[in-house]
Amino acid sequence: MHDHIVRAITGDGYVNAISITSREIVECARNMHKTLPTATAALGRLLSAAAMMGNMQKVEDGSITLQIKGGGPLGTLLAVSDAQGNVRGWVENPQISMLEKYRGKLDVGAAVGNDGMLIAEDITQYFAQSEQIPTACALGVLVDVDQSVRAAGGYIIQLLPGAPDATIDQIEAGIRSAGNVTALLDSGMDAEQLLKKVLDGFDVEILETAPVEYRCYCSREKG
């Protein structure tokens, strides 16, 4: 299935959720910017987050820009999304050597830098501090042995006002039970299946399913 975003709410009205599958978006960015695996993983996470946050906007023709300056070898990362979730992005140093935590696990945190946090934690902190909304965010990019993007995507789950402690406990249990988002995406889950896996036990009402893509607004005249 092509890249898409799914927005949902639980039947009790206490949980708002959005998820994305973004393999084609991240692969397009990889080809356009000639990123090596570590940059692909970092930029891919940011693109996925920006797409979801853009789609979450209340402004019909608005846009959102995410910028990460972590002081690491990747330099600045930038992603811009429109109100539908179509997104584009850029990384300052796309061809740094691969950094690994251990064999087969890219060390995106070290590549982004210690001045910032991993991108999913950045998003969670933003919502908690700026929007006063308790939020859980998970992002993942799986780079294949040929350096192409094998899977990418993620989810954002938010508690709405009045949510009881039992709802919080159930969300936390669902996230723990679902496990690593990259593995879920690699298993073939689409965005709706991903949300329902994480929100296990909730009555999940799908509000919207919409296609998204990497969309550059540069004209031919601009190059």
N, C-alpha and C positions, 0 to 999 in steps of 0.2 A: 504494500500500500504506500502511496506517496505521502510525503510529509504532511502532517495535519496537527491541529490543535483541538482539544476537547475541553469544554468548560462544563462544570457540574456543580450541583448543590445537593446536600443530603436532605432527605425527606423531612427531618426534624427542623431544618432551617438553621442549624448551628455550624455547618461547615461549608465553606466555599473552596472549590478546587479547580485546578487547570493542569493539563499535561500536554506534552508535545512529543512527537517523533520527528527527528530533524536530521536523519542521516544524509539526505540529499542536499540540504542546506549546508551542512558542514563539509561535505565532499566538494560542493561547488566552491566554497571558500578556500579549501585546500588547493584545488586546481588553480584558482584565480591568483592566490597569493604565494603559491609554491611552498606551503608550510611543511616542515618536517614534523614527525609524530607528536613531540611535546607541544609545539605551537598549535598543531591541529586540535589536540585535546583541550588546551586552555581556551583558544578562541571558540571552539565548538561549544563549550560549556556556556561561555558568555553569550554567544548567539542564541542558544536555546533559552536562556534566562530572559534576554531582551525581548525575544519573540513573545513569550508568555506574558511578560509585564506590559508590552505594548498592547496586546489583545485585552488585557484586564482594564485598560483605561476607560474612563467615562466619556472622554472627548472623542467624537466621531472621526475627526480628521487630524487628531493629535499624533505625536510621535514621542518616543522615549529614547534617550541616549544613556548607555552604561559605559563607564570608563574605569579601567583598573590601572593604577600606577603602583606596582608593588616593589619597585626597586630591583627586580630580578633581571636575569639575562634576556627575557622576552621583551622587556621594555613596556611601553604602553599598549594596552589592548582596548579596542573600541568596538561597540556594537550599537546600531541604530535600528529601531523597529517602528513600523507604522502602526496604526490603530487596529489593523487586522492581524498583525503578527508577522508580516513579511519583513525580512531583516537583511541587513548587510553589516560587514565588519572588517576589521583591520588589526593586524598585530605588527608592532614596530620592527621586531627582529624575528622573522618567520623561520629562519634556517639555523637556529642554534642547535648544537649537538644534543642528542637524546639524553635526558636525565631520567634515571630510574630509581625508585625506592628500593626495588628488588626486581629480579628478572621477570619481565612481563608486566610490570606495574610502573607506568610513567609517573614521575614525581612532578606533577603540575604545580604543587605548592612552592617548591624550590625554584621552579622556572619563573613563576609569577613574581616571587620575592617575599621576603619576610615582613615588609612594611604593610602588606595587606594579608588577608586570609584567603583560603580557597574560595572560589567564586560562590558556591552554594551558601556557605556561611556568611559571606558578604550580603547576599540577598536577604537571608533570614534576619540579619542584624538591621538592615535598612528598614524592613517592614516593622520590626519591633520598636526602633527608635523614632523613625520619621512618621510612620503611619499608625503607631500604637496598635498594631495588629499581630497577635501571636501567629507565627508562620513557620511551617516546615518546608524546606526546599531540598530537592535532590537533583543532581545533574550528572550526566555520564556521557563519555565518548569512548568508543572502542575502536582502536586503530588496528587494522589487519596487518599481516606480515608483509604485504606489498605496499604498505603505508596508506592504503585507501581507508575510507571510513566504513567500518563494518556495522556499527550501530551508534545512534546518538539520540538524546532526548532527556526528559526529566519531568518533574512535577513540582507544583507549589500548592500547598494546602494551608488554608487559613481558618482560624476560629472566628466566628461571628459573635457579636454581643449576646451575652446571656448563656453562653455554652457552659454546661455543668462540668464538674471535674470528671465525671464518668466519661464524657465525650473526649476529653483530653487523654484520659487513660486508654481509651479504645483506639484513638489515632496513634498514640505512641506504640501500642501493641501491634497495630497493623503495619506500621513502618518497620518495626523490628522483624516481624514475621516475613514481610515481603523481601527484605534483604537488599542487596546491592542493585541499584537501578540499572547499571550497565548489563548485568547478567539477565535481568528481566527483559530488557530491550533486545539483547542478543538471542534470547529464546524465541523471539518473533512476536512479542506482545505489541499491539498497537496502543495508541494513547488512551483509549477507553478502557482496555483491559488493564493497563498499568494503573489507572486510577482505581478501578474496582478491586484490584489486588491489594493496594495500599489501604483502601477504605473498606476492608473486609468487615462484614457485619453491619455496615450502614446501608440504608436504602438510598442508592445513588441515582439522582435524576439528571440525565444529560440535558444540558441547556443548548449546547451548540457543538457542532463538529464542522471545522472549516479547514480548507487547504491553506498551506503557507509555503513560501518559497524564499530563496535568496534573491533579493531584488535590488539591483544597483540602478540608481537614478541618473547615472552619468550619461550625457548625450554623446553622440559620435563626435560632435564638434569639440566637446571638452576632452575627448580621448579616453 
